[in-house]
Amino acid sequence: MTVTYPALPKLTVLRRKQVEDRTGLSRSTIYEKINSRSPRYDPHFPKPIRLSSDAVGWIEAEVNAWIALRVRHSRC
């Protein structure tokens, strides 16, 4: 029996340094934005995904969407 799975959209995973470069945020600010106890917490900032026991990444499309949201908010 052959099992066919639907095609997944192409996902690109960014590592932390790439997120820093793309957003202009520092490492500590990125982690504060995802920490709900931080005063810098941003519920719209993309959550990282676990890649291995000691590595995380962010979905590129989610990072780009967050940047676009920041641009829209700055234009209002």
PQR file of N, CA, C, O and H, with PARSE charges and radii, in Angstrom:
ATOM      1  N   MET A   1       0.842  -1.175   0.000 -0.4000 1.5000
ATOM      2  CA  MET A   1       0.000   0.000   0.000 -0.0000 2.0000
ATOM      3  C   MET A   1       0.891   1.242   0.000  0.5500 1.7000
ATOM      4  O   MET A   1       1.836   1.332   0.784 -0.5500 1.4000
ATOM      5  N   THR A   2       0.595   2.180  -0.862 -0.4000 1.5000
ATOM      6  CA  THR A   2       1.340   3.428  -0.952 -0.0000 2.0000
ATOM      7  C   THR A   2       0.518   4.549  -0.330  0.5500 1.7000
ATOM      8  O   THR A   2      -0.660   4.727  -0.639 -0.5500 1.4000
ATOM      9  H   THR A   2      -0.173   2.107  -1.499  0.4000 1.0000
ATOM     10  N   VAL A   3       1.163   5.291   0.544 -0.4000 1.5000
ATOM     11  CA  VAL A   3       0.503   6.425   1.190 -0.0000 2.0000
ATOM     12  C   VAL A   3       1.011   7.700   0.543  0.5500 1.7000
ATOM     13  O   VAL A   3       2.218   7.918   0.434 -0.5500 1.4000
ATOM     14  H   VAL A   3       2.120   5.146   0.795  0.4000 1.0000
ATOM     15  N   THR A   4       0.088   8.533   0.120 -0.4000 1.5000
ATOM     16  CA  THR A   4       0.450   9.802  -0.504 -0.0000 2.0000
ATOM     17  C   THR A   4       0.079  10.933   0.452  0.5500 1.7000
ATOM     18  O   THR A   4      -1.045  11.005   0.948 -0.5500 1.4000
ATOM     19  H   THR A   4      -0.892   8.356   0.208  0.4000 1.0000
ATOM     20  N   TYR A   5       1.027  11.794   0.694 -0.4000 1.5000
ATOM     21  CA  TYR A   5       0.802  12.946   1.563 -0.0000 2.0000
ATOM     22  C   TYR A   5       0.684  14.193   0.702  0.5500 1.7000
ATOM     23  O   TYR A   5       1.353  14.312  -0.324 -0.5500 1.4000
ATOM     24  H   TYR A   5       1.941  11.736   0.291  0.4000 1.0000
ATOM     25  N   PRO A   6      -0.167  15.120   1.122 -0.5600 1.5000
ATOM     26  CA  PRO A   6      -0.276  16.365   0.351  0.2800 2.0000
ATOM     27  C   PRO A   6       1.037  17.130   0.395  0.5500 1.7000
ATOM     28  O   PRO A   6       1.770  17.083   1.382 -0.5500 1.4000
ATOM     29  N   ALA A   7       1.314  17.827  -0.684 -0.4000 1.5000
ATOM     30  CA  ALA A   7       2.547  18.604  -0.754 -0.0000 2.0000
ATOM     31  C   ALA A   7       2.512  19.745   0.250  0.5500 1.7000
ATOM     32  O   ALA A   7       1.516  20.460   0.362 -0.5500 1.4000
ATOM     33  H   ALA A   7       0.718  17.865  -1.486  0.4000 1.0000
ATOM     34  N   LEU A   8       3.594  19.904   0.967 -0.4000 1.5000
ATOM     35  CA  LEU A   8       3.720  21.022   1.904 -0.0000 2.0000
ATOM     36  C   LEU A   8       4.270  22.225   1.163  0.5500 1.7000
ATOM     37  O   LEU A   8       5.063  22.071   0.234 -0.5500 1.4000
ATOM     38  H   LEU A   8       4.403  19.323   0.876  0.4000 1.0000
ATOM     39  N   PRO A   9       3.863  23.410   1.556 -0.5600 1.5000
ATOM     40  CA  PRO A   9       4.465  24.591   0.934  0.2800 2.0000
ATOM     41  C   PRO A   9       5.947  24.639   1.280  0.5500 1.7000
ATOM     42  O   PRO A   9       6.374  24.142   2.322 -0.5500 1.4000
ATOM     43  N   LYS A  10       6.712  25.238   0.397 -0.4000 1.5000
ATOM     44  CA  LYS A  10       8.145  25.354   0.648 -0.0000 2.0000
ATOM     45  C   LYS A  10       8.353  26.274   1.852  0.5500 1.7000
ATOM     46  O   LYS A  10       7.953  27.438   1.834 -0.5500 1.4000
ATOM     47  H   LYS A  10       6.365  25.642  -0.450  0.4000 1.0000
ATOM     48  N   LEU A  11       8.975  25.743   2.882 -0.4000 1.5000
ATOM     49  CA  LEU A  11       9.254  26.513   4.083 -0.0000 2.0000
ATOM     50  C   LEU A  11      10.755  26.695   4.207  0.5500 1.7000
ATOM     51  O   LEU A  11      11.527  25.748   4.057 -0.5500 1.4000
ATOM     52  H   LEU A  11       9.299  24.797   2.896  0.4000 1.0000
ATOM     53  N   THR A  12      11.147  27.909   4.477 -0.4000 1.5000
ATOM     54  CA  THR A  12      12.548  28.200   4.731 -0.0000 2.0000
ATOM     55  C   THR A  12      12.691  28.549   6.196  0.5500 1.7000
ATOM     56  O   THR A  12      11.950  29.379   6.723 -0.5500 1.4000
ATOM     57  H   THR A  12      10.519  28.678   4.598  0.4000 1.0000
ATOM     58  N   VAL A  13      13.644  27.913   6.849 -0.4000 1.5000
ATOM     59  CA  VAL A  13      13.893  28.156   8.263 -0.0000 2.0000
ATOM     60  C   VAL A  13      15.100  29.077   8.399  0.5500 1.7000
ATOM     61  O   VAL A  13      16.160  28.828   7.825 -0.5500 1.4000
ATOM     62  H   VAL A  13      14.246  27.239   6.420  0.4000 1.0000
ATOM     63  N   LEU A  14      14.915  30.140   9.167 -0.4000 1.5000
ATOM     64  CA  LEU A  14      16.002  31.075   9.451 -0.0000 2.0000
ATOM     65  C   LEU A  14      16.575  30.769  10.821  0.5500 1.7000
ATOM     66  O   LEU A  14      15.835  30.486  11.763 -0.5500 1.4000
ATOM     67  H   LEU A  14      14.053  30.342   9.633  0.4000 1.0000
ATOM     68  N   ARG A  15      17.866  30.825  10.926 -0.4000 1.5000
ATOM     69  CA  ARG A  15      18.511  30.689  12.221 -0.0000 2.0000
ATOM     70  C   ARG A  15      18.543  32.063  12.887  0.5500 1.7000
ATOM     71  O   ARG A  15      18.267  33.077  12.246 -0.5500 1.4000
ATOM     72  H   ARG A  15      18.467  31.055  10.161  0.4000 1.0000
ATOM     73  N   ARG A  16      18.879  32.090  14.174 -0.4000 1.5000
ATOM     74  CA  ARG A  16      18.791  33.332  14.953 -0.0000 2.0000
ATOM     75  C   ARG A  16      19.572  34.474  14.317  0.5500 1.7000
ATOM     76  O   ARG A  16      19.061  35.591  14.235 -0.5500 1.4000
ATOM     77  H   ARG A  16      19.103  31.266  14.695  0.4000 1.0000
ATOM     78  N   LYS A  17      20.782  34.225  13.870 -0.4000 1.5000
ATOM     79  CA  LYS A  17      21.597  35.296  13.274 -0.0000 2.0000
ATOM     80  C   LYS A  17      20.907  35.874  12.044  0.5500 1.7000
ATOM     81  O   LYS A  17      20.958  37.081  11.809 -0.5500 1.4000
ATOM     82  H   LYS A  17      21.197  33.317  13.937  0.4000 1.0000
ATOM     83  N   GLN A  18      20.271  35.023  11.270 -0.4000 1.5000
ATOM     84  CA  GLN A  18      19.545  35.502  10.093 -0.0000 2.0000
ATOM     85  C   GLN A  18      18.334  36.351  10.510  0.5500 1.7000
ATOM     86  O   GLN A  18      18.011  37.338   9.849 -0.5500 1.4000
ATOM     87  H   GLN A  18      20.230  34.043  11.461  0.4000 1.0000
ATOM     88  N   VAL A  19      17.674  35.970  11.596 -0.4000 1.5000
ATOM     89  CA  VAL A  19      16.548  36.762  12.110 -0.0000 2.0000
ATOM     90  C   VAL A  19      17.070  38.116  12.598  0.5500 1.7000
ATOM     91  O   VAL A  19      16.442  39.148  12.361 -0.5500 1.4000
ATOM     92  H   VAL A  19      17.937  35.168  12.133  0.4000 1.0000
ATOM     93  N   GLU A  20      18.209  38.109  13.272 -0.4000 1.5000
ATOM     94  CA  GLU A  20      18.823  39.373  13.703 -0.0000 2.0000
ATOM     95  C   GLU A  20      19.084  40.267  12.497  0.5500 1.7000
ATOM     96  O   GLU A  20      18.730  41.446  12.502 -0.5500 1.4000
ATOM     97  H   GLU A  20      18.719  37.270  13.464  0.4000 1.0000
ATOM     98  N   ASP A  21      19.703  39.703  11.467 -0.4000 1.5000
ATOM     99  CA  ASP A  21      20.036  40.480  10.271 -0.0000 2.0000
ATOM    100  C   ASP A  21      18.786  40.999   9.571  0.5500 1.7000
ATOM    101  O   ASP A  21      18.750  42.143   9.118 -0.5500 1.4000
ATOM    102  H   ASP A  21      19.991  38.746  11.462  0.4000 1.0000
ATOM    103  N   ARG A  22      17.768  40.159   9.486 -0.4000 1.5000
ATOM    104  CA  ARG A  22      16.546  40.520   8.771 -0.0000 2.0000
ATOM    105  C   ARG A  22      15.753  41.580   9.516  0.5500 1.7000
ATOM    106  O   ARG A  22      15.195  42.483   8.893 -0.5500 1.4000
ATOM    107  H   ARG A  22      17.797  39.230   9.854  0.4000 1.0000
ATOM    108  N   THR A  23      15.691  41.484  10.854 -0.4000 1.5000
ATOM    109  CA  THR A  23      14.852  42.405  11.636 -0.0000 2.0000
ATOM    110  C   THR A  23      15.618  43.606  12.176  0.5500 1.7000
ATOM    111  O   THR A  23      15.022  44.636  12.491 -0.5500 1.4000
ATOM    112  H   THR A  23      16.144  40.750  11.360  0.4000 1.0000
ATOM    113  N   GLY A  24      16.926  43.478  12.282 -0.4000 1.5000
ATOM    114  CA  GLY A  24      17.715  44.537  12.902 -0.0000 2.0000
ATOM    115  C   GLY A  24      17.682  44.476  14.422  0.5500 1.7000
ATOM    116  O   GLY A  24      18.169  45.389  15.090 -0.5500 1.4000
ATOM    117  H   GLY A  24      17.411  42.641  12.026  0.4000 1.0000
ATOM    118  N   LEU A  25      17.115  43.410  14.973 -0.4000 1.5000
ATOM    119  CA  LEU A  25      17.029  43.258  16.420 -0.0000 2.0000
ATOM    120  C   LEU A  25      18.228  42.484  16.950  0.5500 1.7000
ATOM    121  O   LEU A  25      18.823  41.673  16.241 -0.5500 1.4000
ATOM    122  H   LEU A  25      16.720  42.668  14.431  0.4000 1.0000
ATOM    123  N   SER A  26      18.572  42.744  18.201 -0.4000 1.5000
ATOM    124  CA  SER A  26      19.653  42.000  18.838 -0.0000 2.0000
ATOM    125  C   SER A  26      19.142  40.648  19.317  0.5500 1.7000
ATOM    126  O   SER A  26      17.935  40.412  19.378 -0.5500 1.4000
ATOM    127  H   SER A  26      18.089  43.403  18.778  0.4000 1.0000
ATOM    128  N   ARG A  27      20.075  39.768  19.655 -0.4000 1.5000
ATOM    129  CA  ARG A  27      19.724  38.440  20.178 -0.0000 2.0000
ATOM    130  C   ARG A  27      18.824  38.563  21.401  0.5500 1.7000
ATOM    131  O   ARG A  27      17.790  37.901  21.488 -0.5500 1.4000
ATOM    132  H   ARG A  27      21.055  39.960  19.606  0.4000 1.0000
ATOM    133  N   SER A  28      19.226  39.420  22.352 -0.4000 1.5000
ATOM    134  CA  SER A  28      18.446  39.542  23.591 -0.0000 2.0000
ATOM    135  C   SER A  28      17.053  40.109  23.325  0.5500 1.7000
ATOM    136  O   SER A  28      16.090  39.689  23.966 -0.5500 1.4000
ATOM    137  H   SER A  28      20.066  39.958  22.282  0.4000 1.0000
ATOM    138  N   THR A  29      16.929  41.044  22.404 -0.4000 1.5000
ATOM    139  CA  THR A  29      15.622  41.614  22.093 -0.0000 2.0000
ATOM    140  C   THR A  29      14.710  40.570  21.453  0.5500 1.7000
ATOM    141  O   THR A  29      13.515  40.526  21.746 -0.5500 1.4000
ATOM    142  H   THR A  29      17.712  41.386  21.884  0.4000 1.0000
ATOM    143  N   ILE A  30      15.264  39.740  20.588 -0.4000 1.5000
ATOM    144  CA  ILE A  30      14.465  38.670  19.975 -0.0000 2.0000
ATOM    145  C   ILE A  30      13.880  37.775  21.059  0.5500 1.7000
ATOM    146  O   ILE A  30      12.688  37.468  21.046 -0.5500 1.4000
ATOM    147  H   ILE A  30      16.235  39.777  20.350  0.4000 1.0000
ATOM    148  N   TYR A  31      14.724  37.359  21.996 -0.4000 1.5000
ATOM    149  CA  TYR A  31      14.229  36.464  23.048 -0.0000 2.0000
ATOM    150  C   TYR A  31      13.278  37.179  24.005  0.5500 1.7000
ATOM    151  O   TYR A  31      12.377  36.546  24.555 -0.5500 1.4000
ATOM    152  H   TYR A  31      15.693  37.608  22.006  0.4000 1.0000
ATOM    153  N   GLU A  32      13.459  38.486  24.217 -0.4000 1.5000
ATOM    154  CA  GLU A  32      12.501  39.232  25.035 -0.0000 2.0000
ATOM    155  C   GLU A  32      11.156  39.338  24.332  0.5500 1.7000
ATOM    156  O   GLU A  32      10.116  39.307  24.989 -0.5500 1.4000
ATOM    157  H   GLU A  32      14.192  39.000  23.771  0.4000 1.0000
ATOM    158  N   LYS A  33      11.157  39.461  23.018 -0.4000 1.5000
ATOM    159  CA  LYS A  33       9.910  39.579  22.268 -0.0000 2.0000
ATOM    160  C   LYS A  33       9.077  38.305  22.330  0.5500 1.7000
ATOM    161  O   LYS A  33       7.857  38.361  22.174 -0.5500 1.4000
ATOM    162  H   LYS A  33      12.003  39.486  22.484  0.4000 1.0000
ATOM    163  N   ILE A  34       9.718  37.150  22.558 -0.4000 1.5000
ATOM    164  CA  ILE A  34       8.958  35.896  22.636 -0.0000 2.0000
ATOM    165  C   ILE A  34       8.697  35.460  24.079  0.5500 1.7000
ATOM    166  O   ILE A  34       8.029  34.453  24.312 -0.5500 1.4000
ATOM    167  H   ILE A  34      10.709  37.105  22.685  0.4000 1.0000
ATOM    168  N   ASN A  35       9.222  36.215  25.044 -0.4000 1.5000
ATOM    169  CA  ASN A  35       9.023  35.896  26.463 -0.0000 2.0000
ATOM    170  C   ASN A  35       7.822  36.676  26.988  0.5500 1.7000
ATOM    171  O   ASN A  35       7.875  37.900  27.111 -0.5500 1.4000
ATOM    172  H   ASN A  35       9.765  37.033  24.855  0.4000 1.0000
ATOM    173  N   SER A  36       6.753  35.973  27.292 -0.4000 1.5000
ATOM    174  CA  SER A  36       5.521  36.651  27.724 -0.0000 2.0000
ATOM    175  C   SER A  36       5.672  37.398  29.047  0.5500 1.7000
ATOM    176  O   SER A  36       4.818  38.217  29.385 -0.5500 1.4000
ATOM    177  H   SER A  36       6.710  34.979  27.192  0.4000 1.0000
ATOM    178  N   ARG A  37       6.721  37.139  29.791 -0.4000 1.5000
ATOM    179  CA  ARG A  37       6.949  37.863  31.053 -0.0000 2.0000
ATOM    180  C   ARG A  37       7.783  39.133  30.866  0.5500 1.7000
ATOM    181  O   ARG A  37       7.959  39.907  31.807 -0.5500 1.4000
ATOM    182  H   ARG A  37       7.415  36.473  29.516  0.4000 1.0000
ATOM    183  N   SER A  38       8.289  39.341  29.666 -0.4000 1.5000
ATOM    184  CA  SER A  38       9.150  40.488  29.396 -0.0000 2.0000
ATOM    185  C   SER A  38       8.314  41.731  29.074  0.5500 1.7000
ATOM    186  O   SER A  38       7.258  41.619  28.451 -0.5500 1.4000
ATOM    187  H   SER A  38       8.146  38.712  28.901  0.4000 1.0000
ATOM    188  N   PRO A  39       8.774  42.903  29.490 -0.5600 1.5000
ATOM    189  CA  PRO A  39       8.066  44.133  29.101  0.2800 2.0000
ATOM    190  C   PRO A  39       8.146  44.386  27.589  0.5500 1.7000
ATOM    191  O   PRO A  39       7.353  45.155  27.044 -0.5500 1.4000
ATOM    192  N   ARG A  40       9.096  43.745  26.920 -0.4000 1.5000
ATOM    193  CA  ARG A  40       9.234  43.888  25.461 -0.0000 2.0000
ATOM    194  C   ARG A  40       8.476  42.802  24.700  0.5500 1.7000
ATOM    195  O   ARG A  40       8.603  42.700  23.480 -0.5500 1.4000
ATOM    196  H   ARG A  40       9.740  43.121  27.363  0.4000 1.0000
ATOM    197  N   TYR A  41       7.702  42.002  25.397 -0.4000 1.5000
ATOM    198  CA  TYR A  41       6.962  40.909  24.755 -0.0000 2.0000
ATOM    199  C   TYR A  41       6.095  41.443  23.625  0.5500 1.7000
ATOM    200  O   TYR A  41       5.416  42.460  23.766 -0.5500 1.4000
ATOM    201  H   TYR A  41       7.599  42.084  26.389  0.4000 1.0000
ATOM    202  N   ASP A  42       6.131  40.742  22.513 -0.4000 1.5000
ATOM    203  CA  ASP A  42       5.308  41.093  21.360 -0.0000 2.0000
ATOM    204  C   ASP A  42       4.560  39.831  20.931  0.5500 1.7000
ATOM    205  O   ASP A  42       5.167  38.916  20.374 -0.5500 1.4000
ATOM    206  H   ASP A  42       6.682  39.916  22.398  0.4000 1.0000
ATOM    207  N   PRO A  43       3.261  39.772  21.180 -0.5600 1.5000
ATOM    208  CA  PRO A  43       2.513  38.558  20.847  0.2800 2.0000
ATOM    209  C   PRO A  43       2.483  38.258  19.352  0.5500 1.7000
ATOM    210  O   PRO A  43       2.146  37.145  18.949 -0.5500 1.4000
ATOM    211  N   HIS A  44       2.834  39.240  18.532 -0.4000 1.5000
ATOM    212  CA  HIS A  44       2.839  39.048  17.083 -0.0000 2.0000
ATOM    213  C   HIS A  44       4.189  38.559  16.563  0.5500 1.7000
ATOM    214  O   HIS A  44       4.295  38.124  15.416 -0.5500 1.4000
ATOM    215  H   HIS A  44       3.108  40.144  18.859  0.4000 1.0000
ATOM    216  N   PHE A  45       5.223  38.632  17.407 -0.4000 1.5000
ATOM    217  CA  PHE A  45       6.539  38.197  16.944 -0.0000 2.0000
ATOM    218  C   PHE A  45       6.525  36.685  16.755  0.5500 1.7000
ATOM    219  O   PHE A  45       6.002  35.965  17.605 -0.5500 1.4000
ATOM    220  H   PHE A  45       5.137  38.986  18.339  0.4000 1.0000
ATOM    221  N   PRO A  46       7.092  36.192  15.656 -0.5600 1.5000
ATOM    222  CA  PRO A  46       7.042  34.745  15.394  0.2800 2.0000
ATOM    223  C   PRO A  46       7.737  33.930  16.478  0.5500 1.7000
ATOM    224  O   PRO A  46       8.782  34.316  17.001 -0.5500 1.4000
ATOM    225  N   LYS A  47       7.137  32.809  16.795 -0.4000 1.5000
ATOM    226  CA  LYS A  47       7.715  31.887  17.777 -0.0000 2.0000
ATOM    227  C   LYS A  47       8.721  30.986  17.059  0.5500 1.7000
ATOM    228  O   LYS A  47       8.494  30.584  15.918 -0.5500 1.4000
ATOM    229  H   LYS A  47       6.288  32.494  16.370  0.4000 1.0000
ATOM    230  N   PRO A  48       9.816  30.675  17.719 -0.5600 1.5000
ATOM    231  CA  PRO A  48      10.783  29.765  17.095  0.2800 2.0000
ATOM    232  C   PRO A  48      10.255  28.332  17.102  0.5500 1.7000
ATOM    233  O   PRO A  48       9.377  27.977  17.888 -0.5500 1.4000
ATOM    234  N   ILE A  49      10.807  27.529  16.214 -0.4000 1.5000
ATOM    235  CA  ILE A  49      10.504  26.102  16.190 -0.0000 2.0000
ATOM    236  C   ILE A  49      11.757  25.351  16.603  0.5500 1.7000
ATOM    237  O   ILE A  49      12.872  25.769  16.293 -0.5500 1.4000
ATOM    238  H   ILE A  49      11.520  27.818  15.574  0.4000 1.0000
ATOM    239  N   ARG A  50      11.573  24.256  17.292 -0.4000 1.5000
ATOM    240  CA  ARG A  50      12.705  23.435  17.738 -0.0000 2.0000
ATOM    241  C   ARG A  50      13.183  22.596  16.557  0.5500 1.7000
ATOM    242  O   ARG A  50      12.406  21.864  15.944 -0.5500 1.4000
ATOM    243  H   ARG A  50      10.667  23.916  17.544  0.4000 1.0000
ATOM    244  N   LEU A  51      14.489  22.714  16.244 -0.4000 1.5000
ATOM    245  CA  LEU A  51      15.090  21.944  15.160 -0.0000 2.0000
ATOM    246  C   LEU A  51      15.812  20.711  15.691  0.5500 1.7000
ATOM    247  O   LEU A  51      15.858  19.666  15.041 -0.5500 1.4000
ATOM    248  H   LEU A  51      15.121  23.308  16.742  0.4000 1.0000
ATOM    249  N   SER A  52      16.366  20.856  16.872 -0.4000 1.5000
ATOM    250  CA  SER A  52      17.033  19.744  17.547 -0.0000 2.0000
ATOM    251  C   SER A  52      17.072  20.087  19.029  0.5500 1.7000
ATOM    252  O   SER A  52      16.482  21.079  19.457 -0.5500 1.4000
ATOM    253  H   SER A  52      16.329  21.705  17.400  0.4000 1.0000
ATOM    254  N   SER A  53      17.763  19.273  19.808 -0.4000 1.5000
ATOM    255  CA  SER A  53      17.800  19.529  21.249 -0.0000 2.0000
ATOM    256  C   SER A  53      18.488  20.844  21.595  0.5500 1.7000
ATOM    257  O   SER A  53      18.244  21.411  22.661 -0.5500 1.4000
ATOM    258  H   SER A  53      18.242  18.467  19.461  0.4000 1.0000
ATOM    259  N   ASP A  54      19.338  21.328  20.708 -0.4000 1.5000
ATOM    260  CA  ASP A  54      20.059  22.572  21.015 -0.0000 2.0000
ATOM    261  C   ASP A  54      19.997  23.599  19.882  0.5500 1.7000
ATOM    262  O   ASP A  54      20.864  24.468  19.787 -0.5500 1.4000
ATOM    263  H   ASP A  54      19.536  20.868  19.842  0.4000 1.0000
ATOM    264  N   ALA A  55      18.983  23.503  19.030 -0.4000 1.5000
ATOM    265  CA  ALA A  55      18.868  24.458  17.921 -0.0000 2.0000
ATOM    266  C   ALA A  55      17.408  24.822  17.681  0.5500 1.7000
ATOM    267  O   ALA A  55      16.516  23.976  17.733 -0.5500 1.4000
ATOM    268  H   ALA A  55      18.279  22.798  19.107  0.4000 1.0000
ATOM    269  N   VAL A  56      17.193  26.111  17.414 -0.4000 1.5000
ATOM    270  CA  VAL A  56      15.864  26.592  17.037 -0.0000 2.0000
ATOM    271  C   VAL A  56      15.984  27.407  15.763  0.5500 1.7000
ATOM    272  O   VAL A  56      17.071  27.834  15.375 -0.5500 1.4000
ATOM    273  H   VAL A  56      17.918  26.799  17.372  0.4000 1.0000
ATOM    274  N   GLY A  57      14.852  27.611  15.125 -0.4000 1.5000
ATOM    275  CA  GLY A  57      14.809  28.434  13.924 -0.0000 2.0000
ATOM    276  C   GLY A  57      13.455  29.106  13.827  0.5500 1.7000
ATOM    277  O   GLY A  57      12.536  28.794  14.585 -0.5500 1.4000
ATOM    278  H   GLY A  57      13.968  27.265  15.440  0.4000 1.0000
ATOM    279  N   TRP A  58      13.343  30.018  12.899 -0.4000 1.5000
ATOM    280  CA  TRP A  58      12.100  30.744  12.670 -0.0000 2.0000
ATOM    281  C   TRP A  58      11.692  30.547  11.223  0.5500 1.7000
ATOM    282  O   TRP A  58      12.542  30.485  10.335 -0.5500 1.4000
ATOM    283  H   TRP A  58      14.089  30.272  12.284  0.4000 1.0000
ATOM    284  N   ILE A  59      10.387  30.450  10.983 -0.4000 1.5000
ATOM    285  CA  ILE A  59       9.874  30.315   9.620 -0.0000 2.0000
ATOM    286  C   ILE A  59      10.011  31.673   8.929  0.5500 1.7000
ATOM    287  O   ILE A  59       9.512  32.686   9.420 -0.5500 1.4000
ATOM    288  H   ILE A  59       9.696  30.500  11.704  0.4000 1.0000
ATOM    289  N   GLU A  60      10.687  31.675   7.796 -0.4000 1.5000
ATOM    290  CA  GLU A  60      10.975  32.917   7.081 -0.0000 2.0000
ATOM    291  C   GLU A  60       9.709  33.712   6.769  0.5500 1.7000
ATOM    292  O   GLU A  60       9.686  34.929   6.950 -0.5500 1.4000
ATOM    293  H   GLU A  60      11.092  30.852   7.397  0.4000 1.0000
ATOM    294  N   ALA A  61       8.669  33.047   6.307 -0.4000 1.5000
ATOM    295  CA  ALA A  61       7.428  33.745   5.958 -0.0000 2.0000
ATOM    296  C   ALA A  61       6.814  34.443   7.176  0.5500 1.7000
ATOM    297  O   ALA A  61       6.235  35.521   7.048 -0.5500 1.4000
ATOM    298  H   ALA A  61       8.688  32.058   6.159  0.4000 1.0000
ATOM    299  N   GLU A  62       6.940  33.828   8.352 -0.4000 1.5000
ATOM    300  CA  GLU A  62       6.406  34.453   9.572 -0.0000 2.0000
ATOM    301  C   GLU A  62       7.216  35.680   9.966  0.5500 1.7000
ATOM    302  O   GLU A  62       6.654  36.685  10.400 -0.5500 1.4000
ATOM    303  H   GLU A  62       7.411  32.952   8.456  0.4000 1.0000
ATOM    304  N   VAL A  63       8.530  35.601   9.815 -0.4000 1.5000
ATOM    305  CA  VAL A  63       9.389  36.754  10.111 -0.0000 2.0000
ATOM    306  C   VAL A  63       9.056  37.890   9.139  0.5500 1.7000
ATOM    307  O   VAL A  63       8.922  39.043   9.548 -0.5500 1.4000
ATOM    308  H   VAL A  63       8.986  34.784   9.462  0.4000 1.0000
ATOM    309  N   ASN A  64       8.923  37.560   7.856 -0.4000 1.5000
ATOM    310  CA  ASN A  64       8.578  38.576   6.859 -0.0000 2.0000
ATOM    311  C   ASN A  64       7.221  39.201   7.145  0.5500 1.7000
ATOM    312  O   ASN A  64       7.044  40.407   6.971 -0.5500 1.4000
ATOM    313  H   ASN A  64       9.032  36.624   7.523  0.4000 1.0000
ATOM    314  N   ALA A  65       6.260  38.388   7.583 -0.4000 1.5000
ATOM    315  CA  ALA A  65       4.923  38.919   7.910 -0.0000 2.0000
ATOM    316  C   ALA A  65       5.000  39.868   9.103  0.5500 1.7000
ATOM    317  O   ALA A  65       4.311  40.888   9.124 -0.5500 1.4000
ATOM    318  H   ALA A  65       6.404  37.409   7.724  0.4000 1.0000
ATOM    319  N   TRP A  66       5.833  39.546  10.099 -0.4000 1.5000
ATOM    320  CA  TRP A  66       5.987  40.422  11.258 -0.0000 2.0000
ATOM    321  C   TRP A  66       6.594  41.759  10.831  0.5500 1.7000
ATOM    322  O   TRP A  66       6.159  42.818  11.284 -0.5500 1.4000
ATOM    323  H   TRP A  66       6.393  38.717  10.082  0.4000 1.0000
ATOM    324  N   ILE A  67       7.596  41.702   9.963 -0.4000 1.5000
ATOM    325  CA  ILE A  67       8.210  42.938   9.464 -0.0000 2.0000
ATOM    326  C   ILE A  67       7.171  43.770   8.720  0.5500 1.7000
ATOM    327  O   ILE A  67       7.094  44.983   8.916 -0.5500 1.4000
ATOM    328  H   ILE A  67       7.949  40.842   9.596  0.4000 1.0000
ATOM    329  N   ALA A  68       6.378  43.134   7.872 -0.4000 1.5000
ATOM    330  CA  ALA A  68       5.335  43.850   7.125 -0.0000 2.0000
ATOM    331  C   ALA A  68       4.325  44.491   8.077  0.5500 1.7000
ATOM    332  O   ALA A  68       3.863  45.607   7.839 -0.5500 1.4000
ATOM    333  H   ALA A  68       6.441  42.149   7.712  0.4000 1.0000
ATOM    334  N   LEU A  69       3.986  43.785   9.149 -0.4000 1.5000
ATOM    335  CA  LEU A  69       3.072  44.336  10.152 -0.0000 2.0000
ATOM    336  C   LEU A  69       3.673  45.582  10.797  0.5500 1.7000
ATOM    337  O   LEU A  69       2.978  46.580  10.992 -0.5500 1.4000
ATOM    338  H   LEU A  69       4.361  42.878   9.343  0.4000 1.0000
ATOM    339  N   ARG A  70       4.961  45.526  11.127 -0.4000 1.5000
ATOM    340  CA  ARG A  70       5.631  46.685  11.723 -0.0000 2.0000
ATOM    341  C   ARG A  70       5.613  47.867  10.748  0.5500 1.7000
ATOM    342  O   ARG A  70       5.417  49.009  11.163 -0.5500 1.4000
ATOM    343  H   ARG A  70       5.525  44.716  10.969  0.4000 1.0000
ATOM    344  N   VAL A  71       5.813  47.599   9.471 -0.4000 1.5000
ATOM    345  CA  VAL A  71       5.781  48.669   8.470 -0.0000 2.0000
ATOM    346  C   VAL A  71       4.378  49.274   8.413  0.5500 1.7000
ATOM    347  O   VAL A  71       4.227  50.496   8.418 -0.5500 1.4000
ATOM    348  H   VAL A  71       5.972  46.671   9.134  0.4000 1.0000
ATOM    349  N   ARG A  72       3.351  48.420   8.359 -0.4000 1.5000
ATOM    350  CA  ARG A  72       1.965  48.931   8.313 -0.0000 2.0000
ATOM    351  C   ARG A  72       1.659  49.789   9.537  0.5500 1.7000
ATOM    352  O   ARG A  72       1.048  50.850   9.408 -0.5500 1.4000
ATOM    353  H   ARG A  72       3.474  47.427   8.355  0.4000 1.0000
ATOM    354  N   HIS A  73       2.077  49.345  10.719 -0.4000 1.5000
ATOM    355  CA  HIS A  73       1.806  50.110  11.946 -0.0000 2.0000
ATOM    356  C   HIS A  73       2.561  51.432  11.953  0.5500 1.7000
ATOM    357  O   HIS A  73       2.076  52.418  12.506 -0.5500 1.4000
ATOM    358  H   HIS A  73       2.573  48.483  10.823  0.4000 1.0000
ATOM    359  N   SER A  74       3.734  51.463  11.349 -0.4000 1.5000
ATOM    360  CA  SER A  74       4.508  52.704  11.352 -0.0000 2.0000
ATOM    361  C   SER A  74       3.965  53.722  10.353  0.5500 1.7000
ATOM    362  O   SER A  74       4.301  54.904  10.422 -0.5500 1.4000
ATOM    363  H   SER A  74       4.128  50.662  10.900  0.4000 1.0000
ATOM    364  N   ARG A  75       3.133  53.267   9.434 -0.4000 1.5000
ATOM    365  CA  ARG A  75       2.574  54.157   8.405 -0.0000 2.0000
ATOM    366  C   ARG A  75       1.216  54.721   8.792  0.5500 1.7000
ATOM    367  O   ARG A  75       0.676  55.569   8.082 -0.5500 1.4000
ATOM    368  H   ARG A  75       2.860  52.307   9.378  0.4000 1.0000
ATOM    369  N   CYS A  76       0.662  54.269   9.895 -0.4000 1.5000
ATOM    370  CA  CYS A  76      -0.677  54.737  10.319 -0.0000 2.0000
ATOM    371  C   CYS A  76      -0.594  56.050  11.043  0.5500 1.7000
ATOM    372  O   CYS A  76      -1.617  56.587  11.467 -0.5500 1.4000
ATOM    373  H   CYS A  76       1.101  53.581  10.472  0.4000 1.0000
TER
END
